[in-house]
Amino acid sequence: MMKNAIIFSLILSLLVFYTGCSKFRKIQKSDDWKLKYDAALDYYENKDYYRAVILFDQIMPYIRGSAEAELVQFYYAYAHYYQKQYLLSSHYFKNFHDTYNRSEYAEEAYYMYGYSLYKQSPAYNLEQSSTVEAITAIQTFLNRYPNSEYRTEAINIQAELRLKLEKKAFENAKLYYTLGRLSSALIALDNFLKDYPDSILGEDAQYLIVEASYKYAKASIPSKQKERYYDCIEHYEEFIDNYPGSKYLKSIQNFYSNSIGEIEKLTEETL
């Protein structure tokens, strides 16, 4: 009994599918753009974005400059967005805004242009040119529409994108340390702090500077060690000033104490 019910359900689904396909093909072949327009809107409202896009493509040349064209192009951008074609949707939302900048949908379209780029942005450890583009788009949106209902969301998205760039820059700097290129690590970490002075990764970066400077001093030739241990102490004091309650206090204290001890030994050796 259950088997028969399943078979019947499958047959019914296939009939609905083929009936739908037959209906769609007839609409496709029609010369009536109004029929296609109404059908495209219906497919769109029913979340059949694939078919909606096909019909939108067919009718666009016939409705250019008409009242219907504005809504079609707006839905066309969204239809690509809902299909997760974010690069295309960003292009179409931007094109819509540029074409219909006085439209009631213009503000939303520019926000979705930036949001589509945000969705296209890759993981932080990959190439980040699209992230930079998304940040620029969101900032332009905030400048153009300072009182937008999307303002809070846009600010949060921009913060997330900037954090991605910070992580990328921090990991690049940290890589020098991991590879044992301590001099390069110190330069890269210092540049990171200059580029992102308010980064949430600042504490990690400053800790690595103290650790790298200690190891750099220890690995240096004797004539350079004393000066570089003093550099480590200076970095330590800066760290303590900035992060007095840091989770790194215990381990960083060792670099400070060891640097003091090494300086005293080096001083005694020169007497």
Contacts in CASP RR format, 6 or more apart in sequence:
PFRMAT RR
TARGET T0000
AUTHOR 0000-0000-0000
METHOD contacts of the structure
MODEL  1
MMKNAIIFSLILSLLVFYTGCSKFRKIQKSDDWKLKYDAALDYYENKDYY
RAVILFDQIMPYIRGSAEAELVQFYYAYAHYYQKQYLLSSHYFKNFHDTY
NRSEYAEEAYYMYGYSLYKQSPAYNLEQSSTVEAITAIQTFLNRYPNSEY
RTEAINIQAELRLKLEKKAFENAKLYYTLGRLSSALIALDNFLKDYPDSI
LGEDAQYLIVEASYKYAKASIPSKQKERYYDCIEHYEEFIDNYPGSKYLK
SIQNFYSNSIGEIEKLTEETL
24 39 0 8 1.000
24 51 0 8 1.000
27 35 0 8 1.000
27 36 0 8 1.000
27 39 0 8 1.000
27 55 0 8 1.000
28 36 0 8 1.000
28 54 0 8 1.000
28 55 0 8 1.000
28 58 0 8 1.000
30 36 0 8 1.000
33 58 0 8 1.000
33 59 0 8 1.000
33 62 0 8 1.000
33 63 0 8 1.000
36 55 0 8 1.000
36 58 0 8 1.000
36 59 0 8 1.000
37 55 0 8 1.000
37 59 0 8 1.000
37 63 0 8 1.000
37 68 0 8 1.000
37 72 0 8 1.000
39 55 0 8 1.000
40 51 0 8 1.000
40 52 0 8 1.000
40 55 0 8 1.000
40 56 0 8 1.000
40 59 0 8 1.000
40 72 0 8 1.000
40 75 0 8 1.000
41 52 0 8 1.000
41 75 0 8 1.000
43 49 0 8 1.000
43 51 0 8 1.000
43 52 0 8 1.000
43 55 0 8 1.000
44 52 0 8 1.000
44 75 0 8 1.000
44 78 0 8 1.000
44 79 0 8 1.000
47 82 0 8 1.000
49 79 0 8 1.000
49 80 0 8 1.000
49 82 0 8 1.000
49 83 0 8 1.000
50 83 0 8 1.000
52 75 0 8 1.000
52 79 0 8 1.000
53 76 0 8 1.000
53 79 0 8 1.000
53 80 0 8 1.000
53 83 0 8 1.000
56 72 0 8 1.000
56 75 0 8 1.000
56 76 0 8 1.000
56 79 0 8 1.000
59 72 0 8 1.000
60 69 0 8 1.000
60 72 0 8 1.000
60 73 0 8 1.000
60 76 0 8 1.000
63 69 0 8 1.000
63 72 0 8 1.000
70 100 0 8 1.000
70 103 0 8 1.000
70 105 0 8 1.000
73 92 0 8 1.000
73 95 0 8 1.000
73 96 0 8 1.000
73 99 0 8 1.000
73 100 0 8 1.000
74 96 0 8 1.000
74 100 0 8 1.000
74 103 0 8 1.000
74 105 0 8 1.000
74 109 0 8 1.000
76 92 0 8 1.000
77 89 0 8 1.000
77 92 0 8 1.000
77 93 0 8 1.000
77 95 0 8 1.000
77 96 0 8 1.000
77 109 0 8 1.000
77 112 0 8 1.000
78 89 0 8 1.000
78 112 0 8 1.000
80 88 0 8 1.000
80 89 0 8 1.000
80 92 0 8 1.000
81 89 0 8 1.000
81 93 0 8 1.000
81 112 0 8 1.000
81 116 0 8 1.000
84 119 0 8 1.000
86 116 0 8 1.000
86 117 0 8 1.000
86 119 0 8 1.000
86 120 0 8 1.000
87 116 0 8 1.000
87 120 0 8 1.000
89 112 0 8 1.000
89 116 0 8 1.000
90 113 0 8 1.000
90 114 0 8 1.000
90 116 0 8 1.000
90 117 0 8 1.000
90 120 0 8 1.000
90 137 0 8 1.000
93 109 0 8 1.000
93 110 0 8 1.000
93 112 0 8 1.000
93 113 0 8 1.000
93 114 0 8 1.000
93 116 0 8 1.000
94 109 0 8 1.000
94 110 0 8 1.000
94 113 0 8 1.000
96 103 0 8 1.000
96 105 0 8 1.000
96 106 0 8 1.000
96 109 0 8 1.000
97 106 0 8 1.000
97 109 0 8 1.000
97 110 0 8 1.000
97 113 0 8 1.000
100 106 0 8 1.000
100 109 0 8 1.000
103 109 0 8 1.000
107 145 0 8 1.000
107 148 0 8 1.000
107 150 0 8 1.000
108 150 0 8 1.000
110 137 0 8 1.000
110 140 0 8 1.000
110 141 0 8 1.000
110 144 0 8 1.000
110 145 0 8 1.000
111 141 0 8 1.000
111 145 0 8 1.000
111 148 0 8 1.000
111 150 0 8 1.000
111 153 0 8 1.000
111 154 0 8 1.000
113 137 0 8 1.000
113 141 0 8 1.000
114 134 0 8 1.000
114 137 0 8 1.000
114 138 0 8 1.000
114 141 0 8 1.000
114 157 0 8 1.000
115 157 0 8 1.000
117 130 0 8 1.000
117 133 0 8 1.000
117 134 0 8 1.000
117 137 0 8 1.000
118 134 0 8 1.000
118 138 0 8 1.000
118 157 0 8 1.000
118 160 0 8 1.000
118 161 0 8 1.000
120 130 0 8 1.000
120 134 0 8 1.000
121 128 0 8 1.000
121 130 0 8 1.000
121 131 0 8 1.000
121 134 0 8 1.000
121 161 0 8 1.000
121 164 0 8 1.000
122 128 0 8 1.000
122 130 0 8 1.000
122 131 0 8 1.000
123 164 0 8 1.000
124 163 0 8 1.000
124 164 0 8 1.000
124 165 0 8 1.000
124 167 0 8 1.000
124 168 0 8 1.000
124 171 0 8 1.000
125 167 0 8 1.000
125 168 0 8 1.000
125 171 0 8 1.000
128 164 0 8 1.000
128 165 0 8 1.000
128 168 0 8 1.000
131 161 0 8 1.000
131 164 0 8 1.000
131 165 0 8 1.000
132 165 0 8 1.000
134 157 0 8 1.000
134 161 0 8 1.000
135 158 0 8 1.000
135 161 0 8 1.000
135 162 0 8 1.000
135 165 0 8 1.000
138 154 0 8 1.000
138 157 0 8 1.000
138 158 0 8 1.000
138 161 0 8 1.000
139 158 0 8 1.000
141 148 0 8 1.000
141 150 0 8 1.000
141 154 0 8 1.000
142 148 0 8 1.000
142 151 0 8 1.000
142 154 0 8 1.000
142 155 0 8 1.000
142 158 0 8 1.000
145 151 0 8 1.000
148 154 0 8 1.000
163 200 0 8 1.000
166 196 0 8 1.000
166 199 0 8 1.000
166 200 0 8 1.000
166 201 0 8 1.000
167 201 0 8 1.000
169 192 0 8 1.000
169 195 0 8 1.000
169 196 0 8 1.000
170 192 0 8 1.000
170 199 0 8 1.000
170 201 0 8 1.000
170 204 0 8 1.000
170 205 0 8 1.000
172 188 0 8 1.000
173 185 0 8 1.000
173 188 0 8 1.000
173 189 0 8 1.000
173 191 0 8 1.000
173 192 0 8 1.000
173 205 0 8 1.000
173 208 0 8 1.000
174 185 0 8 1.000
174 189 0 8 1.000
174 208 0 8 1.000
176 182 0 8 1.000
176 184 0 8 1.000
176 185 0 8 1.000
176 188 0 8 1.000
177 185 0 8 1.000
177 189 0 8 1.000
177 208 0 8 1.000
177 211 0 8 1.000
177 212 0 8 1.000
182 212 0 8 1.000
182 213 0 8 1.000
182 215 0 8 1.000
182 216 0 8 1.000
182 219 0 8 1.000
183 216 0 8 1.000
185 208 0 8 1.000
185 212 0 8 1.000
186 209 0 8 1.000
186 212 0 8 1.000
186 213 0 8 1.000
186 216 0 8 1.000
189 205 0 8 1.000
189 206 0 8 1.000
189 208 0 8 1.000
189 209 0 8 1.000
189 212 0 8 1.000
190 209 0 8 1.000
192 199 0 8 1.000
192 201 0 8 1.000
192 202 0 8 1.000
192 205 0 8 1.000
193 199 0 8 1.000
193 202 0 8 1.000
193 205 0 8 1.000
193 206 0 8 1.000
196 202 0 8 1.000
199 205 0 8 1.000
203 242 0 8 1.000
203 243 0 8 1.000
203 246 0 8 1.000
203 248 0 8 1.000
206 235 0 8 1.000
206 238 0 8 1.000
206 239 0 8 1.000
206 242 0 8 1.000
206 243 0 8 1.000
207 239 0 8 1.000
207 246 0 8 1.000
207 248 0 8 1.000
207 252 0 8 1.000
209 235 0 8 1.000
209 239 0 8 1.000
210 232 0 8 1.000
210 235 0 8 1.000
210 236 0 8 1.000
210 239 0 8 1.000
210 252 0 8 1.000
210 255 0 8 1.000
211 251 0 8 1.000
211 252 0 8 1.000
211 255 0 8 1.000
213 228 0 8 1.000
213 231 0 8 1.000
213 232 0 8 1.000
213 235 0 8 1.000
214 229 0 8 1.000
214 232 0 8 1.000
214 255 0 8 1.000
214 258 0 8 1.000
214 259 0 8 1.000
216 228 0 8 1.000
217 224 0 8 1.000
217 225 0 8 1.000
217 228 0 8 1.000
217 229 0 8 1.000
217 231 0 8 1.000
217 232 0 8 1.000
217 259 0 8 1.000
217 262 0 8 1.000
218 225 0 8 1.000
218 262 0 8 1.000
220 228 0 8 1.000
222 266 0 8 1.000
225 262 0 8 1.000
225 266 0 8 1.000
226 262 0 8 1.000
226 263 0 8 1.000
226 266 0 8 1.000
226 267 0 8 1.000
229 259 0 8 1.000
229 262 0 8 1.000
229 263 0 8 1.000
229 266 0 8 1.000
230 259 0 8 1.000
230 263 0 8 1.000
232 255 0 8 1.000
232 256 0 8 1.000
232 259 0 8 1.000
233 256 0 8 1.000
233 259 0 8 1.000
233 260 0 8 1.000
233 263 0 8 1.000
236 252 0 8 1.000
236 255 0 8 1.000
236 256 0 8 1.000
236 259 0 8 1.000
239 246 0 8 1.000
239 248 0 8 1.000
239 252 0 8 1.000
240 249 0 8 1.000
240 252 0 8 1.000
246 252 0 8 1.000
END
